[in-house]
């Protein structure tokens, strides 16, 4: 069989961006509460914008903090897309009656070594379990992946949402996804490679913080100050 006759293998690249930090939560759990985020650090968004693909499909969760984060990226000079879909399935886990509780006190009351608010199958009272989140995120990824196969997809989401996406990429292991830290504004890229005889994921980068590399690069190339120059001449 020639290369031209071989069935096509298609790679769809997912670029996950966690929303900017929330400052107005008072140290409390917010989960699916529609709370605003802080997008004042322009340097962070300029660095994120540098590594995101220009020709991409944009999608965000239904919560305002992901829309504000996307807008901050566009305001940093990234070309604003014509549209950005809002996907309710990419919202953070609904933490029910735990929302509004002091985060530090709550986590201190949980079993030692926990990666998340609860075990993956334990729902918050009046809310969801991580498995509920994982299942809805996986269904939405499958739908969007099929619709935009072979393209770049920039998805602005939440810590739990991105952990669920990583778990899918690890072969469907939700408990493994919880082991990853996902920082605010970080970029995680997951590539889905699919064809007639292949259906695998590749994880090129997880929790990348491009503003740190950008700052290090600038520091390396910053001209020496007068006092440094003088000491070299002495």
Secondary structure, DSSP 8 states (H G I E B T S, - for coil): --TTTS---EEEEEEEEE-----SSTTB--TT---------HHHHHHHHHHS-SS-EEEEESSHHHHHHHHHHHHTT----S--EEEGGGS----GGGTTSBHHHHHHTS-TT-SSSS-TT---TTS--HHHHHHHHHHHHHHHHHHTTTSEEEEEE-HHHHHHHHHHHTTS-HHHHTTS---TT-EEEEEEEEETTEEEEEEEEEEE-HHHHHHHHHHHTS---HHHHHHHH-
